Amino acid sequence: MPGAAQRTRMQAFALSSLRKRGVWRRAMSIAPHKYKIDEQTGCWIWQLALDSWGYGVTQYNKRMILAHRAAWIVSSGHSIPKGMCVLHRCDRPSCINPAHLFLGTLQDNSDDMKRKGRSHLCGHNGEKHPQVKLTLAQVREIRRIGKSEKAVVVGKRYGVNYRTISGIRNNRIWKNVI
């Protein structure tokens, strides 16, 4: 391990706080030399396999799991409770620094993603959504028609499934359109 003079103040602080909690040795044992430390952020960047979303992948207890989950397990000494996620404070999927990881529910994860603008749907509601097939005018027309025509017939006319027409009519989807 390099001396404190060779590390930035941020790294030195992060490493000393991990040592104080008795985490350093366990965290290092998960993947010695399998990550690089980003000196600006303090992130430990996973250098081996990544999944399609950019998360590190590793083998732990003879199973393939995400590297940040393995890092949390090793550093905390506990398994991840059922229904909980390991979230990143730094928002860097490939980071395995235990100081940047915390537990949260699926809802916490979703809220965190939306709050930080990382949702693939942020700002893509209605016509702005990349997979939309209907315009606001078409939705209004479908609502105006009401149930005078079968959903299957209307769906074929607009190139969508009859369930989409039903959802519009019953205000389950496109709720913001009057």
C-alpha positions in Angstrom: 0.0 0.0 0.0 1.5 3.4 -0.9 2.4 5.8 1.8 0.1 8.7 2.9 2.3 11.2 1.1 1.5 9.7 -2.2 -2.3 9.9 -1.8 -4.5 12.9 -2.0 -6.1 14.2 1.1 -9.4 12.7 0.1 -8.0 9.3 -0.3 -6.0 9.5 2.9 -9.2 10.5 4.8 -11.3 7.7 3.1 -8.6 5.1 3.8 -8.1 6.2 7.4 -11.8 6.1 8.2 -12.0 2.6 6.7 -9.0 1.5 8.8 -10.6 2.9 11.9 -13.7 0.9 11.2 -11.6 -2.3 10.6 -12.8 -2.4 7.1 -9.7 -1.8 5.1 -8.3 -5.4 5.3 -11.6 -7.0 4.4 -12.2 -4.6 1.6 -8.8 -5.1 0.1 -9.3 -8.9 0.3 -12.2 -8.8 -2.1 -10.2 -7.7 -5.1 -6.6 -6.8 -4.5 -5.2 -5.1 -7.6 -8.6 -5.4 -9.5 -9.5 -1.8 -9.2 -7.9 1.6 -9.7 -8.4 4.5 -7.3 -9.7 7.7 -8.9 -7.7 10.4 -7.1 -10.2 13.1 -7.7 -13.3 11.3 -6.5 -11.9 8.6 -4.3 -13.8 6.0 -6.3 -12.3 2.5 -6.5 -13.0 1.7 -10.2 -13.5 -2.0 -11.0 -11.1 -3.1 -13.7 -12.4 -6.5 -14.6 -15.7 -7.6 -16.1 -18.5 -5.1 -16.5 -22.1 -5.8 -17.3 -24.0 -3.8 -20.0 -24.9 -1.1 -17.5 -21.3 -0.6 -16.4 -21.5 -2.4 -13.1 -18.5 -4.6 -12.1 -19.2 -8.4 -12.0 -17.2 -10.8 -9.9 -17.5 -14.3 -8.4 -18.3 -14.4 -4.7 -19.1 -17.7 -2.8 -19.1 -19.6 -6.1 -21.8 -17.2 -7.6 -21.5 -14.4 -10.0 -22.7 -11.1 -8.4 -22.2 -7.4 -8.9 -18.8 -6.3 -7.6 -20.2 -3.4 -5.5 -22.5 -5.8 -3.7 -19.6 -8.1 -3.0 -17.6 -5.1 -1.8 -20.4 -4.2 0.6 -20.7 -7.7 1.9 -16.9 -8.1 2.5 -16.5 -4.7 4.0 -19.5 -4.8 6.3 -19.1 -8.5 7.3 -22.9 -9.0 6.8 -25.0 -10.3 4.0 -27.3 -8.0 2.2 -30.8 -8.2 3.8 -33.6 -9.5 1.5 -35.3 -6.8 -0.5 -32.4 -4.4 0.0 -30.1 -2.8 -2.6 -26.5 -1.6 -2.4 -26.6 2.0 -3.7 -23.7 4.3 -4.7 -23.3 7.8 -3.2 -20.9 8.6 -6.1 -23.3 7.4 -8.8 -20.5 5.5 -10.6 -21.6 2.0 -11.3 -18.1 0.6 -11.5 -17.1 2.0 -8.0 -16.5 -0.6 -5.3 -15.3 1.8 -2.5 -17.2 0.7 0.6 -17.2 4.3 1.8 -19.3 5.2 -1.3 -21.8 2.3 -0.8 -25.0 2.2 1.4 -28.0 0.0 1.8 -31.5 1.1 0.6 -34.8 -0.3 -0.5 -35.9 -0.6 -4.2 -37.9 2.5 -3.6 -34.9 4.3 -2.2 -32.9 3.3 -5.3 -35.6 4.5 -7.6 -36.1 7.8 -5.8 -32.3 8.3 -5.8 -32.1 7.7 -9.5 -34.9 10.1 -10.3 -33.6 12.8 -7.9 -30.2 12.7 -9.6 -31.7 12.7 -13.1 -30.4 9.3 -14.1 -33.7 7.7 -15.0 -33.9 6.8 -18.7 -37.5 8.2 -18.5 -36.6 11.6 -16.8 -38.1 14.3 -19.0 -39.5 11.7 -21.4 -43.2 11.8 -20.6 -46.0 11.7 -23.2 -44.9 12.6 -26.7 -41.2 13.0 -25.6 -40.9 9.3 -24.7 -38.7 7.5 -27.2 -41.1 4.6 -27.6 -44.3 6.6 -27.9 -46.7 5.8 -30.8 -49.4 8.3 -30.1 -49.5 12.1 -30.2 -51.5 14.2 -27.7 -54.0 15.0 -30.4 -54.6 11.3 -31.0 -55.0 10.6 -27.3 -57.6 13.4 -27.1 -59.4 11.9 -30.2 -59.4 8.5 -28.6 -61.0 10.0 -25.4 -63.5 11.9 -27.5 -64.6 8.7 -29.3 -65.1 7.1 -25.9 -66.5 3.6 -26.0 -68.6 4.1 -29.2 -66.2 1.9 -31.1 -64.5 -1.3 -30.0 -61.0 -0.9 -28.5 -59.6 -3.4 -31.1 -60.9 -1.4 -34.0 -59.5 1.9 -32.6 -56.2 0.2 -31.7 -55.8 -1.0 -35.3 -56.5 2.5 -36.7 -53.8 4.0 -34.5 -51.3 1.1 -34.7 -51.5 0.3 -31.0 -52.8 -2.6 -28.9 -56.4 -2.6 -27.8 -55.1 -2.6 -24.2 -53.5 0.8 -24.8 -56.9 2.2 -26.0 -58.5 0.7 -23.0 -55.9 2.3 -20.7 -56.4 5.7 -22.3 -60.2 5.4 -22.1 -60.1 4.4 -18.4 -57.5 7.1 -17.6 -54.8 4.5 -16.5 -52.3 5.9 -19.0 -51.9 9.4 -20.5 -53.5 10.7 -17.3 -52.2 14.2 -17.9 -54.1 14.6 -21.1 -57.7 15.9 -20.8 
